[in-house]
Amino acid sequence: MRRWHKPIPLSSLLKARVPDTPGVFMLLAHEADLSSVLKIAPARSLRKAFERELEPADGYQPVLPEALMYFETVTETAEAERLLTAYRRKHGKNPALNSPF
């Protein structure tokens, strides 16, 4: 059974709260709003993904994420694709920070 962990604010002080294991993460625009999904992605290391998201990417971003939530799984790519497909089916498009391809 999948168990999502509570959203963790994007702060370098909190990176130790994220495990160094494979999983799927979601970036949220607002920590308290679980429907404010900006990105769904797999990660071989959830902690490294968290650290990457602390630094905003160069160039335009429609909105900066505020928090990250995750669940651990060994089938991170398949799970992330399943979640993206469900998101696209419900909203008709990818989350704002996911590539349209």
C-alpha positions in Angstrom: 0.0 0.0 0.0 1.3 3.4 -0.9 1.8 5.8 2.0 2.3 9.5 1.1 4.3 11.5 3.6 3.1 14.9 4.7 4.4 17.8 2.7 7.8 19.1 3.7 8.6 22.8 3.1 11.5 23.3 0.6 14.2 24.4 3.1 17.8 23.1 3.3 17.2 22.8 7.0 14.7 20.0 6.4 16.5 17.8 3.8 17.4 15.3 6.5 13.7 14.5 6.8 13.7 13.1 3.3 15.0 9.5 2.9 17.8 8.6 0.5 15.7 5.9 -1.2 13.8 5.6 -4.5 10.3 6.9 -4.8 7.9 9.3 -6.4 7.5 13.0 -5.4 5.1 15.8 -6.0 6.0 19.5 -5.8 3.2 21.6 -4.3 2.7 25.4 -4.9 1.2 25.6 -1.4 2.2 23.4 1.5 -1.3 23.3 2.9 -3.1 22.7 -0.4 -2.6 19.1 -1.6 -4.3 19.9 -4.9 -1.7 22.5 -5.9 0.4 20.0 -7.7 3.2 21.5 -9.9 5.2 18.4 -10.7 5.1 14.6 -10.4 8.3 12.8 -10.9 10.3 9.6 -10.1 13.5 9.8 -8.1 16.2 7.2 -7.5 17.1 9.3 -4.4 14.3 11.3 -2.9 16.8 13.3 -0.9 18.8 14.3 -3.9 15.6 15.3 -5.7 14.7 17.4 -2.7 18.1 19.1 -2.8 17.7 19.8 -6.6 14.4 21.4 -6.1 15.9 23.8 -3.5 17.6 25.6 -6.3 15.1 27.1 -8.8 15.9 26.2 -12.4 17.3 28.9 -14.7 14.7 30.6 -16.9 11.0 31.2 -16.6 8.9 29.2 -14.1 5.2 30.0 -13.8 5.3 29.4 -10.1 7.9 28.3 -7.5 7.2 25.3 -5.4 6.7 25.6 -1.7 6.8 22.0 -0.5 7.5 18.4 -1.6 5.6 15.3 -0.6 6.7 11.8 -1.5 6.2 8.0 -1.1 8.9 5.4 -1.3 8.7 2.6 -3.9 11.2 0.5 -5.9 9.1 1.0 -9.1 9.5 4.8 -9.1 9.2 5.3 -12.9 6.1 3.2 -13.4 4.4 4.7 -10.4 5.2 8.3 -11.5 3.9 7.6 -15.0 0.7 6.1 -13.6 0.2 9.2 -11.4 0.9 11.5 -14.4 -1.6 9.7 -16.5 -4.3 10.0 -13.8 -3.5 13.7 -13.4 -3.7 14.3 -17.2 -7.0 12.4 -17.4 -8.5 14.5 -14.6 -7.1 17.9 -15.6 -6.5 17.5 -19.3 -2.9 18.6 -19.1 0.4 17.9 -17.3 1.2 19.7 -14.0 2.8 23.1 -14.7 6.4 22.1 -14.1 6.3 18.8 -15.9 7.5 18.6 -19.5 4.6 18.5 -22.0 6.4 15.6 -23.8 
